[in-house]
Amino acid sequence: MSSEWWSILAVFWVLYLVDGVRGGRRSRFFFFAWRGGRSPHARVAHGSWHCAIPLPCAWTLLADDLPAALAPEGLTNWPAASAGRPPPLPDSVVSLRWEDVEGVEQHGGWIHINGRRFTPSTPALTAATLGRLARELGPLSTADRAGALRRWQAGRLSVARLRRRLRSVLARSRSLVVLNAIQVALLASLTAYILLDVPSRIDPRLGEALAALLPQFLGGCLILHIAAVFRFFLLHRRFFPRAGQERASLVFTAILVPPQALRLRQQLVWKLAEGVHPLAAALAAGHPDTLRDMAIDTVRDLRHPRQPDTLPPDASGLARSAAALVEPLIIAQLSAHPAALDVSALLAPPPRETPETRAYCPRCGDQFTQSDARCAHGVSLVPFPPVTLDRQA
């Protein structure tokens, strides 16, 4: 076996694995599963980097917390109603009233308001989206702003729409998965044939016959490759009719780099949850355990937000107002889910660790021996019920 074949095969499969790597500086939610179905149950990873499962049938959704609090009175880059632990906290807190927003621009991946850096630009909140909201909300009264923001947040919490689109994409991309799976199987068998030096282990006449079939084998792989890319083009045009430039780039890359065309379903699923609240993604496609954990974190962030002593009062007030605005929408979605998650059960106190503990943090669950204090997140402690001893008859 020449080193040339080793390097070609290594580069091919490394490109196949790298195609599933996504990440960056900020933490994101990666909902991943190895197959589709009528009721997809995805696990979740919260972090900066993620490597998708290297299977043609696997898929991953990406979702982001809103990196700001949008209230009827104004906006601040201190987030509210976050599912992440930790939430996307800013380095310096900025707060403004809607009528004071004069210009929204994006520079170097950051949203700038009135020339001042506000928050990173994410799929959950872009400069274009924030600028449009500012132009719409600025002239309105506080009550009208609340209604407009409630409608906007309802779009971010549209569980039924995301579930319907995900199921449709997974169902219609089955043929694409079959094509990619056949390609992977054929190329893996060819790799094993070469790396294991099979020709030297079998009858020479059989080896010559197999070598004669190699052009037909490669031609069949090429036909499968073209068919898969064409099928992907049709599906992408159906589900993302306005993304012509992105579609052309993906098709061009898939044609020139065959390893990146071996799991094209992933390219259809990646961005379905962009702009959607992570809890909505969990309600639409999350595993029951994933959903419960995320629901607990989101509800606790609503009811018991981080309030450090250094947080300015105006930012604290805007964050609480933004949380109060979106809370009924979140509770409604939790109640409408088949699991019928109850908020009071999600906020239940943790099991008491020792009789000496007097209180617990309703946000992180840490326990304390004194009740008149706050935890490290600035959250007031909740006292445990008094310990009672049962008398024996």
C-alpha positions in Angstrom: 0.0 0.0 0.0 1.5 3.3 -1.1 1.4 6.3 1.2 -0.5 8.1 -1.5 -3.6 6.0 -1.0 -3.3 6.4 2.8 -3.2 10.2 2.5 -6.1 10.3 0.0 -8.4 8.1 2.1 -7.4 10.0 5.3 -8.2 13.4 3.8 -11.5 12.0 2.4 -12.8 10.7 5.8 -11.5 13.6 7.8 -13.4 16.0 5.5 -16.5 13.8 6.1 -16.1 14.2 9.9 -15.2 17.9 9.8 -18.4 18.6 7.9 -20.4 17.9 11.0 -18.4 20.3 13.2 -20.1 23.5 14.2 -19.1 26.1 16.8 -17.8 29.5 17.6 -17.1 31.9 20.5 -20.6 31.9 22.0 -22.5 29.0 23.6 -25.3 27.5 21.6 -27.9 24.7 22.0 -27.3 21.7 19.7 -30.3 19.4 19.5 -29.0 16.1 18.0 -30.4 12.7 17.1 -29.2 9.8 15.0 -32.4 9.3 13.1 -35.8 10.8 12.2 -39.3 9.6 13.0 -42.8 10.6 13.6 -41.9 11.8 17.1 -38.2 12.7 17.0 -36.5 12.8 20.4 -33.3 14.8 20.3 -30.7 15.1 23.0 -29.1 18.5 23.7 -25.6 19.8 24.2 -25.0 23.4 25.4 -21.6 24.7 24.5 -19.4 26.4 22.0 -18.6 23.4 19.8 -20.4 20.3 18.6 -19.6 17.4 16.2 -22.7 15.9 14.7 -23.0 12.1 14.6 -21.3 10.9 11.4 -24.3 9.1 9.9 -26.3 10.2 6.8 -29.5 9.8 8.8 -28.3 12.0 11.8 -29.4 15.6 12.2 -28.8 18.5 14.5 -30.8 21.7 15.3 -29.2 24.9 16.4 -30.9 27.3 18.8 -29.8 30.4 20.7 -30.9 32.2 23.8 -32.0 35.8 23.2 -28.9 37.9 24.3 -31.0 40.8 25.4 -34.2 41.7 27.3 -36.9 43.4 25.3 -39.5 45.1 27.4 -42.3 47.5 26.6 -40.4 50.3 28.3 -37.1 49.7 26.7 -34.3 47.2 26.1 -31.1 46.0 27.8 -28.4 43.6 27.0 -28.9 41.8 30.3 -30.9 38.7 29.2 -34.2 37.4 30.5 -36.0 34.1 30.2 -32.9 32.2 29.3 -32.6 28.4 29.1 -28.8 28.4 29.1 -26.6 27.9 32.1 -25.0 30.3 32.2 -27.1 32.8 30.3 -25.5 35.0 27.6 -24.4 37.6 30.1 -22.7 40.8 28.8 -19.3 42.2 29.9 -20.9 45.7 30.4 -24.6 46.4 30.9 -26.4 48.8 28.5 -30.0 49.9 28.8 -32.1 52.2 26.6 -35.6 53.3 26.1 -37.2 52.5 22.7 -37.7 56.2 21.8 -34.0 56.8 22.4 -32.9 54.3 19.8 -31.7 56.3 16.8 -29.6 53.9 14.8 -28.9 50.1 14.8 -25.9 48.8 13.0 -23.7 45.7 12.9 -19.9 45.7 13.0 -17.6 42.8 13.4 -20.3 40.4 14.6 -21.7 42.9 17.2 -24.9 45.0 17.2 -24.3 48.7 17.8 -27.0 51.0 19.0 -26.4 54.8 18.6 -22.8 54.0 17.9 -22.3 52.0 21.1 -21.7 48.2 21.3 -24.8 46.5 22.6 -24.7 42.7 22.2 -23.3 40.0 19.8 -25.3 39.4 16.7 -26.9 36.0 16.8 -29.6 34.2 14.8 -31.8 34.9 17.8 -31.3 38.7 17.4 -29.7 40.4 14.4 -29.1 44.1 13.8 -31.8 44.0 11.1 -34.4 42.5 13.4 -33.6 44.8 16.3 -33.6 47.9 14.0 -37.0 46.9 12.6 -38.4 46.4 16.1 -37.0 49.8 17.2 -38.6 51.6 14.3 -41.9 49.9 15.0 -42.0 50.3 18.7 -40.5 53.8 19.1 -43.7 55.8 18.2 -46.1 53.4 20.0 -47.5 53.7 23.5 -46.3 51.3 26.2 -49.4 49.2 25.9 -49.1 48.9 22.2 -45.5 48.0 22.5 -46.4 45.2 24.9 -48.8 43.8 22.3 -46.2 44.0 19.5 -43.5 42.4 21.5 -45.9 39.7 22.7 -46.6 38.8 19.0 -42.9 38.8 18.2 -42.1 36.5 21.2 -45.0 34.2 20.2 -43.2 33.7 16.9 -40.0 32.6 18.8 -42.1 30.2 20.9 -44.1 28.7 17.9 -43.6 25.0 18.8 -46.2 23.7 16.4 -44.7 25.4 13.4 -41.1 24.1 14.2 -42.4 20.6 14.9 -44.4 20.6 11.6 -41.4 21.8 9.6 -39.0 19.4 11.2 -41.2 16.4 10.6 -41.8 17.5 7.0 -38.0 17.9 6.3 -37.2 14.5 8.0 -39.9 12.7 6.1 -39.1 14.2 2.6 -35.4 13.7 3.0 -35.6 10.0 3.5 -34.7 9.4 -0.2 -31.7 11.7 0.2 -30.6 9.7 3.3 -30.9 6.4 1.3 -28.7 7.8 -1.4 -26.1 9.1 1.1 -26.2 5.8 3.0 -25.5 3.7 -0.1 -22.6 6.1 -1.0 -21.1 5.8 2.5 -21.5 2.0 2.4 -19.8 1.7 -1.0 -17.0 4.1 -0.1 -16.4 2.4 3.3 -16.2 -1.0 1.6 -13.7 0.4 -0.9 -11.6 1.9 1.9 -11.6 -1.4 3.8 -10.7 -3.2 0.5 -7.7 -1.0 0.0 -6.5 -0.5 3.6 -6.7 -4.2 4.4 -4.7 -5.0 1.2 -7.4 -7.5 0.1 -5.9 -8.1 -3.4 -2.8 -9.7 -1.8 -5.0 -12.0 0.3 -7.3 -13.5 -2.4 -6.8 -15.4 -5.6 -5.0 -13.3 -8.3 -7.6 -14.0 -10.9 -10.4 -12.8 -8.6 -8.3 -9.7 -7.8 -7.9 -8.9 -11.5 -11.6 -9.3 -12.0 -12.4 -6.9 -9.2 -9.8 -4.4 -10.5 -11.6 -4.6 -13.9 -14.8 -3.6 -12.2 -13.3 -0.6 -10.5 -14.2 1.9 -13.3 -17.9 0.8 -13.1 -17.8 1.0 -9.3 -16.5 4.6 -9.4 -19.0 5.5 -12.1 -21.8 4.2 -10.0 -20.6 6.3 -7.1 -20.5 9.3 -9.3 -24.1 8.7 -10.5 -25.2 8.4 -6.9 -23.3 11.6 -6.0 -25.0 13.6 -8.7 -28.4 12.2 -7.9 -28.0 13.0 -4.2 -26.9 16.6 -4.9 -29.8 17.1 -7.4 -32.3 15.7 -4.8 -30.8 18.1 -2.2 -31.2 21.0 -4.6 -34.9 20.2 -5.1 -35.6 19.8 -1.3 -33.7 23.0 -0.4 -35.6 25.0 -3.0 -38.9 23.6 -1.6 -38.1 24.4 2.1 -36.0 27.5 1.6 -37.3 29.2 -1.6 -35.7 32.6 -0.8 -32.3 31.2 0.0 -31.1 31.1 -3.6 -27.5 32.3 -2.9 -27.0 30.0 0.0 -28.4 27.1 -2.0 -26.0 27.8 -4.9 -23.1 27.8 -2.5 -24.1 24.6 -0.9 -24.6 22.8 -4.2 -21.3 24.1 -5.6 -19.5 22.9 -2.5 -21.2 19.5 -2.5 -20.3 18.9 -6.1 -16.6 19.8 -5.7 -16.1 18.2 -2.2 -17.8 14.8 -2.3 -17.2 14.0 1.4 -19.4 17.0 2.3 -22.2 15.6 0.2 -22.6 12.3 2.2 -25.1 13.7 4.8 -27.0 16.4 3.0 -30.0 16.0 5.3 -28.0 17.9 7.9 -27.8 21.0 5.6 -31.6 21.0 5.5 -32.1 20.8 9.2 -29.3 23.0 10.6 -31.2 26.3 10.6 -34.8 25.3 11.2 -34.6 26.4 14.8 -32.7 29.7 14.2 -34.5 32.5 15.9 -36.5 30.0 18.0 -36.4 30.0 21.8 -34.4 26.9 22.9 -37.3 25.7 25.1 -39.5 25.8 22.0 -37.0 23.6 20.2 -37.0 21.2 23.2 -40.8 21.2 23.1 -40.9 20.4 19.4 -38.2 17.8 19.2 -36.5 17.2 22.6 -36.1 14.0 24.5 -38.4 14.0 27.6 -35.4 14.3 29.9 -34.0 17.1 27.8 -37.3 18.9 27.8 -37.8 18.7 31.5 -34.3 20.0 32.3 -34.6 22.9 29.9 -38.1 23.7 31.2 -36.8 23.8 34.8 -33.9 26.1 33.8 -36.1 28.5 31.8 -38.9 28.7 34.4 -36.3 29.3 37.2 -34.7 32.1 35.1 -38.2 33.6 34.7 -39.1 33.5 38.4 -35.7 33.8 39.9 -33.3 35.7 37.6 -29.7 36.5 38.3 -29.6 39.8 40.2 -26.0 40.6 41.2 -25.4 43.7 43.4 -23.6 45.4 40.5 -26.6 45.2 38.1 -28.0 48.7 37.5 -31.6 49.2 38.6 -32.8 50.2 35.2 -31.4 47.0 33.6 -32.9 44.9 36.4 -36.3 46.5 35.9 -36.3 46.0 32.1 -35.2 42.4 32.5 -38.1 41.7 34.9 -40.6 43.5 32.6 -39.4 41.4 29.6 -39.7 38.2 31.7 -43.2 39.1 32.8 -44.2 39.7 29.2 -43.0 36.3 27.9 -43.9 34.2 30.9 -47.6 33.6 30.0 -46.5 32.4 26.5 -44.0 30.0 28.0 -46.4 28.6 30.5 -49.0 28.2 27.8 -46.6 26.2 25.7 -45.6 24.0 28.7 -49.3 23.3 29.5 -50.2 22.5 25.9 -47.4 19.9 25.5 -48.5 16.3 25.8 -46.3 16.0 28.9 -48.3 18.9 30.5 -45.4 20.2 32.5 -46.6 21.9 35.6 -44.7 25.1 36.7 -45.2 24.4 40.4 -43.7 20.9 40.0 -40.8 22.4 38.1 -40.1 24.8 41.0 -40.4 22.2 43.7 -37.7 22.4 46.4 -34.9 20.0 46.3 -34.6 17.1 48.8 -33.2 18.4 52.1 -29.6 17.3 52.5 -29.3 17.6 56.3 -31.5 18.6 59.2 -29.3 21.7 59.7 -30.1 23.2 56.3 -32.6 26.0 56.6 -33.0 27.4 53.1 -32.2 26.7 49.4 -31.7 28.8 46.3 -34.7 28.4 44.0 -32.5 28.9 41.0 -29.5 26.6 41.4 -30.8 24.4 44.3 -27.8 25.0 46.6 -28.7 24.6 50.3 -27.7 26.9 53.2 -27.8 26.8 57.0 -29.3 30.4 57.2 -32.4 31.7 55.5 -31.8 35.5 55.6 -29.2 35.6 52.8 -28.8 35.4 49.0 -26.9 32.9 46.9 -23.9 33.8 44.7 -26.3 34.7 41.8 -28.0 37.4 43.9 -31.2 35.3 44.3 -33.0 35.5 47.7 -33.1 32.1 49.5 -36.3 30.3 50.2 -36.7 28.7 53.6 -37.4 25.0 54.0 -40.6 24.0 55.9 -39.9 23.4 59.6 -38.7 19.8 60.4 -41.3 17.9 62.2 -40.8 14.6 64.0 -43.5 12.0 64.0 -44.4 10.7 67.5 -44.5 7.0 67.9 -47.6 5.6 69.6 
